[in-house]
Amino acid sequence: MAKRIMIVDDDPLLCKLLEMALTREKYETQIAYSGQEALAHLNEQPVDLMLLDVMMADFNGFDVLRHLKANPNFANIPVIFLTARVDAISQRTGMDIGAVKYLTKPITPDQLIEQVESALAGEA
């Protein structure tokens, strides 16, 4: 059974590019364009991993991850931040909240797949 990955980003073009890279590697994908949409989708269908942007209009990525970690049903979902925020404070915040990785845009498809596979395997 294919691993299911949720892409959470408010940029539709980036979501499509990430989706294409992941489906080419036989991952199932689900897209959410906001933090609230992501949380609602999780109640409908669980995922094996989440790619999460930090800067979004409603809930930012940090808020989304805090909600996940507070819910026992979702607390163990590995989350990779994929963001344009490159500052050390944001990176430290993301990791302290519980992200397994903090990646900065842009990222190549090969780098993305490598990081997703590593996170799914439980490697930090």
N, C-alpha and C positions, 0 to 999 in steps of 0.2 A: 504494500500500500504506500502510495506516495506521501511524502511529508507535506503538510499544509503550512504555508507561510502567508501571514498578513502583512501587506504593505500599507503603511499609514503615512500619508504625505498629502499636502494640499496642492501639489503641483501635478496635474493630470498627465502631462507629458513624461515627467520623471517616473510616475507610477507605471505608465505603459512600458517604458524602457526596462524598468526593473522586472516587471511581469514577463516581458519577452525573454530576458536573460534567465529567469528562474524556470519558466515553463520549458525552455530549451533543454534544461537539465532534468526535466521530468518532475519538478516540484509543482504541486497545486498551489494556486495563489488566490488570495482574496484581497480586494483593495478597499480601503477606507480613506476618505478625503478629509477627515477631521478626527480629533480625539474622541468626541462623543459618538461618532459613527463607529469607530473601532470598538469601543466598549459595548455598544449595542450589538454589533456583529458577533462578539465573543459569546454572548448569551445564546445566540442561535447556533453557532458552529465553532467548536474549539479549534485551536491552531497549535502547531508544533513550535513555531518561532514567529517573532514579530520584528519587522524592520520599521523603525519609528523615527520620524523627524522630530526635532526639538521645537522649531518655530512654526506654530499653527495658530489659527485665529481663536478657536474656542478654548479647549484645553491644550496647553503646550505639552510636549512629549514628556517632560518631567512629571506633570500632573497625571498623565495617563499611566505612567509607570508606577507612580504612588498608588493609584487606584488598583492596579493589577496586584501589587505586592500586599495590599490590604485585604484582598479577596482570596480565601484559601483555594477556590476553584481555579484561579488564574495565577497565583503567586509563583508557580514553577515554570511558567512559560519563559523561555530565554528571549531576551530583548536585546536587539542590536540597534543602537542609535546610529542613524545615517543622516548627517546634518551639515549645514554650511557653517555652523558655529565652531570655530577652531580654538577659542580661548580656553585656557587651562581651568578656569573656574567652572565653566560649563562641563568640560570633560570630567572633572573631579566630581561634580554634582551628579552627573549621569551614572558614573560608576558607583558612587556612594549609595544612590537610591537602589541600585541592583541590576543595572545593565550588564550584560556579559561582554559587550564590546562597544566602543565608541569610535565610529568611523566618520571621516569627513568627506564631503563632496568636493570635487567629482571623484568617482570611483569607476574603475573599468569593470566590465562584466566578469572577467576572470578573477579579479580581486574580490568582487562581491561573492561569487560562488565559493571561493576558498574560505572566506570568513563565515559564510552561512554553514558550510560543511563542518568547519571547526566548531562553531557554536552548537550545532546539532549533535556533535560527538561529545559535547561536554568539555571541550578544551577552552581555556580562557584566552 
